[in-house]
Amino acid sequence: MEFEQAAEHASELIYSLPEGENIRIISHCDADGIASAAIMAISLRRAGYNFHISIKKTGTKIADGIGDARLAVFCDIGSTNLEELNNLNCRVILCDHHMIKGELTNGINMNARAYGMDGSSEICGATATLALSLAMDEKNIDMAQLAIAGAIGDKQDRGGFKGYNRKVLEDAVKKGYIEMKEETVFSQDMSMMDSLEECIEPYFSNFSGGGALKFLQDMGIDPFKKFSELGENERKKLLSALTLRLMEQGAENVSLIRISPHGKNYGSLYDLSSKLNACAREGEEGVGIAACLGDGGAMGKAGQLQSTYREKIRREMRELEKEKVKELSSISYFHTKNTALGGVLAGLAMMYLPNFSKEKAVISVSTGEKKVDISGRGTERLVKKGLDLSEGMYVAAAKVGGGGGGHPIAAGATIPPGREEEFLRELDSVISKKMKRGNEGDGKEGRSGGGE
Ligand SMILES: [Mn+2]
């Protein structure tokens, strides 16, 4: 069966229920999950159904509290919980893109991976959900705005939108719901000084506490002007100086200008995605959903959450910048009290902090009373050299009585307190062995080549 055919079947399953029926939506607690839930909710409302949304974190018991609903749609979550889904008393539709284990016997599986799509780069939870939404009514293409924000949330914009994401984006551009605009990666609405200070991706080291002001003044650029108010030459000069600075920090693949999708109803979809992400991170998923459903007040609140969240990250990054980094052969690691930010900080440190080696994966360790949360981040270049954080976390966590996994480039683990040292040594050993093998392999194949 083709993916779109599965979407047709799922749509028929929904329309087999009478209007006014209450349909459950269960979705994942991140930007993609929030966008997915909103797409499903709006689609159901347009078709005359009621809905009830629950946003869940990955883990078990995601299907708790379904009550007597006759249909539950799982978006961006559920593929690793098939046993739970199969045991439900209601029918199930699964719109997902995560790794799937087993078979859904209780409804319609729209996990894109089951149809040969690359769930890590071509389709996300929100675009998979949009496929169902389009099968229900092709007019729902306006919600490609939300779907693309979801794809950005899952970093599927990297290297340009691909596969089903791209198809959806192109359709929405054709129909006038999305416009591609060139923009800088830092904020357009603030003075240059403020936007450089508050920028997180990319993160400029030492730009806080007057650093950005001095940098701009030294270049002869008025720090209180917005980027749009600068002259053509000033802009060019500034962009090349900032690029140089990021390269000095060790950042790879620096690009300060991007062609960004703007939604007719939501503005910059990068910004929307970042707001939804902040809502999820700050435990205010409801605000994110309401913002997607068109509640202006909620969108304002989401903007505040975005500021709060960014400020938290900047505060931690300023500390990390000063840190004497601890290193083993293939990993660098740091401790943070902020469990929720571990992965984000590891990723930003890996990319932008000069005191973290670009040749080693970055690991964050946050020790709590009952458990230790570990997050690891690498780069595509390191993955090509054989880095596999997923395998490393899995093996090392199992050794100390914990659990772990994820992707080669980004993974995590939870282990018992007191076992951190042992875990890190094992993780380093597993990663080192694999990277050594990876290097040997590359060496053999690349003998005739040389260069990239
Ligand atoms: Mn997702």
Residues whose N, C-alpha, C, O or C-beta is under 5 A from the ligand:
A	BS01	MN	D32 D76 C124 G125 D154
